[in-house]
């Protein structure tokens, strides 16, 4: 097993602290809004890592946090808490909002086949652990208080701050200071060094926050974002872990701060041996934003008749360290590939015969097996692994051998192939056809046989509605046409518009 380690900027042989036991901490969601495609890609690829490790024989304790307090809108420890701000917008309280979007996060993960973590822990349930950690840092003389603001970590007191971005501490600090002094961040009055960060925040006069706790510095206060991950990792995984995952946007600030405060508490024990960072997902070449109307969720994918597993397949087509650009056209291609794979698996399932065959008796099968797992165990190269899947589909090996191979591959890919049914495939084909994601020939080739009704065979009421709709379309009165289409659905008939004003009419 090999992984790219951000700390060394190289692909390294993977070695655990304890034999065959992996302690993995993943930065989880800040549950102030709907989980979007960018989040989905990160957690699908975390899931791939966990599945690959388990298939390789490791026991994995996967701890993932839920940030439901303390994450401010600015990276520079100023501004409103994201949860508090959005709770006001939605007209609810912060805790209710957090539970609502936490539920949506796991709903999205389940649809994508992402395995639940061994432990999901909320920041708000670990306040004492976070406070104790800040007090320990204070006792070591590594903090200072800015009156009316909060307790800050003094980065000048440690000699290797920022080592995650550069192993030369002087260069690392230069990079971080230049970044933090840039125009994109606000200034904190009273902060000693640009790289210092908040450990514990104090409620300001008039804020009237909903989520506050008493502390030695203020009766109404709350943890900083960075301390949460450190405290929960220490409590549930111990002072040293094997793998820490997150997005590349966390390297310079959040993860650099985690390392600094954690290792300061534990006496310079290396916090995480491997740092695994996922690259960005863009949408139509742009950063995802509600203002650009390109903020998509799993529900948007489903409403357009795409399978969540096709979205997962699309994410697997790109390496986790590469930027990926999402388009609906690329998802359409992934949907077609997923449907072909589903048909292939179902055909194998009906034709497989001999369960006593050994893969070792088939050199071609063993080569496919070796090539696939060599790819995924070499820094999770799923793009290469999927090439092996397409080769498998073109192979002339025994159907039972092929079925067993694809089922084992899917233990890592997580496409849910073992749970496929003929009914689910046909339903997905029909939805894809109706939304014109696929064409009639494609659907028929994969087994969708439609009963196309003739207009003259229908009841007179249905004939009249169809004729009215066709006339509305000729008149370009599409509002009327849509209304008539809905009336036909209510009567149990669905129309598919073909070329040259032709119709496919089916009973639903």
Order of alpha helices (4+ residues) and beta strands (2+ residues): beta-beta-beta-alpha-beta-alpha-alpha-beta-alpha-beta-beta-alpha-beta-beta-beta-alpha-beta-alpha-beta-beta-alpha-alpha-beta-alpha-alpha-alpha-alpha-alpha-alpha-alpha-alpha-beta-beta
